[in-house]
């Protein structure tokens, strides 16, 4: 049976880039059972445990191997601003001196997160400030899911929970289909965030 240890050039994979199916396939190539992916998803998205040493239904040897394969890195929050009307703005560092924004929009019956899908934008819409910027790069799935997880973790400290998500931040989401659809799959999956399709726009 092949070990989970990866070659130096392969490096660590960000967990938040995986759909459940992709993680199952990724672990399978190292001889690991399909249900291991489900166990890890449950720990991370349901229990918010991201330390393999605390995932006690995984064997000690497997936990050790997984540390060489997967990282749980989230985009760091540079700024968190709260308006008098309850709106919250999060500024994230996505490397190479680039940043993106996500905004929490409160209303009577929901708490909506507006996420970014690109750094800059190619569309050039005259009414949009981002449209005046050239596209620097498209965000990866883990950077989109990471916005949701970071904000949700912050809100949890105030007993708040996101109820909706809209892809109306920086960038045109359909210009970055693969990463956007991957993030939607994670956010919608019952093994992931488990957000209803009706609450995703």
Secondary structure, DSSP 8 states (H G I E B T S, - for coil): ---S---TTT--EEGGG--HHHHHHHHHTTT--THHHHHHHIIIIIS----GGG-TTS-HHHHHHHTTTEE-----EEEEEE-TTS-EEEEEE-STT-EEEEEEEE-SS-EEEE---EES-SS--TT-SGGGS---EE--HHHHHHHHHHHHHHHHTTT----EEE--SSS-GGGSHHHHHHHHHHHHSTTTT---GGGB-
